[in-house]
Amino acid sequence: MREPHKQDIEVDRTEVHKKSDSSLVASTFIKYAAYIIIFFGFLYFLIRYVFPKF
């Protein structure tokens, strides 16, 4: 039996390197810190102004 015809195929390999960029970490921290501050501010508003009216 004959071998099937094999073509020469070039395969591009890409390497993924994880970058530990400090500015990306800092911006993510600031974003989540802002979410937490907004959340607790909303809770404070509810407890201080809305719940006493019931």
Z-matrix of the N, CA and C atoms (Angstrom, degrees):
N
C 1 1.443
C 2 1.521 1 110.03
N 3 1.280 2 113.34 1 147.40
C 4 1.465 3 118.88 2 179.17
C 5 1.510 4 110.77 3 -91.06
N 6 1.297 5 114.96 4 146.68
C 7 1.473 6 121.00 5 174.59
C 8 1.529 7 108.21 6 -72.42
N 9 1.347 8 117.87 7 142.52
C 10 1.470 9 118.51 8 174.27
C 11 1.522 10 110.43 9 -64.77
N 12 1.306 11 114.66 10 148.93
C 13 1.460 12 119.91 11 -177.85
C 14 1.524 13 110.08 12 -65.56
N 15 1.314 14 115.74 13 126.26
C 16 1.469 15 121.04 14 -179.97
C 17 1.521 16 108.71 15 -103.37
N 18 1.306 17 115.36 16 130.77
C 19 1.455 18 120.18 17 178.11
C 20 1.522 19 109.20 18 -96.52
N 21 1.302 20 113.96 19 150.88
C 22 1.456 21 119.01 20 174.79
C 23 1.523 22 108.23 21 -80.83
N 24 1.317 23 116.23 22 115.65
C 25 1.454 24 121.69 23 -178.79
C 26 1.516 25 107.99 24 -118.10
N 27 1.333 26 115.00 25 127.42
C 28 1.453 27 119.32 26 176.54
C 29 1.521 28 108.69 27 -88.29
N 30 1.305 29 115.48 28 130.06
C 31 1.454 30 120.91 29 -179.71
C 32 1.519 31 108.13 30 -110.16
N 33 1.332 32 115.32 31 121.10
C 34 1.468 33 119.40 32 175.63
C 35 1.506 34 108.61 33 -85.88
N 36 1.292 35 115.77 34 127.15
C 37 1.464 36 120.31 35 178.68
C 38 1.520 37 108.08 36 -107.49
N 39 1.316 38 114.29 37 130.80
C 40 1.461 39 118.71 38 176.93
C 41 1.518 40 108.56 39 -111.83
N 42 1.283 41 114.84 40 135.22
C 43 1.451 42 120.20 41 178.90
C 44 1.516 43 108.75 42 -104.28
N 45 1.313 44 116.26 43 133.15
C 46 1.452 45 121.36 44 -179.89
C 47 1.520 46 108.03 45 -105.41
N 48 1.301 47 115.06 46 120.15
C 49 1.458 48 120.79 47 177.94
C 50 1.516 49 108.12 48 -109.78
N 51 1.320 50 115.78 49 126.87
C 52 1.455 51 118.96 50 176.89
C 53 1.514 52 108.78 51 -77.01
N 54 1.316 53 114.33 52 125.52
C 55 1.452 54 118.91 53 179.73
C 56 1.520 55 109.14 54 -98.58
N 57 1.293 56 115.59 55 131.36
C 58 1.451 57 120.61 56 176.21
C 59 1.516 58 107.69 57 -99.54
N 60 1.317 59 115.15 58 74.46
C 61 1.455 60 120.96 59 -176.92
C 62 1.523 61 108.71 60 -81.98
N 63 1.298 62 117.48 61 121.44
C 64 1.460 63 120.82 62 -175.85
C 65 1.519 64 112.01 63 -67.33
N 66 1.330 65 117.65 64 -30.08
C 67 1.458 66 119.10 65 178.78
C 68 1.524 67 110.85 66 -69.95
N 69 1.335 68 117.35 67 -34.10
C 70 1.463 69 120.88 68 176.71
C 71 1.523 70 110.28 69 -67.18
N 72 1.317 71 116.85 70 -41.38
C 73 1.464 72 121.07 71 178.04
C 74 1.520 73 110.30 72 -64.42
N 75 1.317 74 117.08 73 -41.96
C 76 1.462 75 121.09 74 -179.02
C 77 1.523 76 111.42 75 -66.29
N 78 1.338 77 116.87 76 -41.92
C 79 1.463 78 118.73 77 -179.62
C 80 1.522 79 111.15 78 -68.13
N 81 1.323 80 117.52 79 -35.14
C 82 1.463 81 120.41 80 176.72
C 83 1.523 82 110.40 81 -67.07
N 84 1.324 83 117.12 82 -40.88
C 85 1.466 84 120.70 83 177.25
C 86 1.518 85 110.97 84 -61.77
N 87 1.320 86 116.73 85 -44.79
C 88 1.470 87 120.24 86 179.98
C 89 1.519 88 110.60 87 -63.01
N 90 1.326 89 116.87 88 -39.68
C 91 1.459 90 120.44 89 179.96
C 92 1.525 91 111.03 90 -62.36
N 93 1.326 92 117.17 91 -49.14
C 94 1.463 93 119.76 92 -178.99
C 95 1.529 94 112.02 93 -70.47
N 96 1.321 95 117.51 94 -32.27
C 97 1.464 96 120.05 95 175.14
C 98 1.523 97 109.97 96 -63.95
N 99 1.325 98 117.00 97 -38.60
C 100 1.466 99 120.25 98 177.20
C 101 1.521 100 110.88 99 -64.97
N 102 1.334 101 117.17 100 -40.75
C 103 1.471 102 120.24 101 176.73
C 104 1.525 103 111.06 102 -59.03
N 105 1.332 104 116.48 103 -43.77
C 106 1.465 105 120.82 104 -178.02
C 107 1.528 106 110.32 105 -66.84
N 108 1.328 107 117.20 106 -41.88
C 109 1.470 108 120.43 107 179.21
C 110 1.523 109 110.46 108 -63.43
N 111 1.326 110 117.13 109 -42.67
C 112 1.468 111 120.26 110 178.67
C 113 1.524 112 110.47 111 -64.20
N 114 1.329 113 117.09 112 -41.70
C 115 1.460 114 121.11 113 179.61
C 116 1.532 115 111.27 114 -61.46
N 117 1.337 116 116.68 115 -48.49
C 118 1.459 117 119.28 116 -179.59
C 119 1.535 118 111.75 117 -69.70
N 120 1.323 119 117.28 118 -31.28
C 121 1.455 120 119.88 119 174.05
C 122 1.517 121 111.73 120 -63.95
N 123 1.322 122 116.33 121 -40.27
C 124 1.462 123 120.80 122 176.87
C 125 1.530 124 110.81 123 -65.50
N 126 1.334 125 117.35 124 -42.19
C 127 1.463 126 120.51 125 176.82
C 128 1.524 127 111.10 126 -62.18
N 129 1.340 128 116.90 127 -41.78
C 130 1.461 129 120.94 128 178.34
C 131 1.526 130 110.46 129 -60.87
N 132 1.336 131 115.73 130 -43.68
C 133 1.460 132 120.06 131 178.69
C 134 1.528 133 111.02 132 -60.65
N 135 1.334 134 116.15 133 -44.23
C 136 1.469 135 119.28 134 179.41
C 137 1.523 136 111.71 135 -62.13
N 138 1.321 137 116.40 136 -47.03
C 139 1.455 138 120.46 137 -176.53
C 140 1.523 139 110.93 138 -69.10
N 141 1.307 140 117.29 139 -39.60
C 142 1.472 141 121.53 140 -174.06
C 143 1.534 142 112.83 141 -77.51
N 144 1.336 143 117.05 142 -40.44
C 145 1.464 144 119.03 143 -171.11
C 146 1.519 145 115.06 144 -113.93
N 147 1.316 146 119.29 145 -31.03
C 148 1.460 147 120.74 146 -174.00
C 149 1.517 148 111.10 147 -90.33
N 150 1.341 149 117.30 148 -50.64
C 151 1.471 150 119.54 149 -175.55
C 152 1.535 151 114.48 150 -64.55
N 153 1.326 152 120.71 151 -35.92
C 154 1.472 153 118.79 152 179.18
C 155 1.532 154 112.89 153 -63.25
N 156 1.311 155 118.95 154 -20.31
C 157 1.453 156 121.43 155 -178.11
C 158 1.539 157 112.64 156 -77.86
N 159 1.316 158 117.16 157 -12.03
C 160 1.481 159 119.71 158 179.56
C 161 1.496 160 112.09 159 -83.14
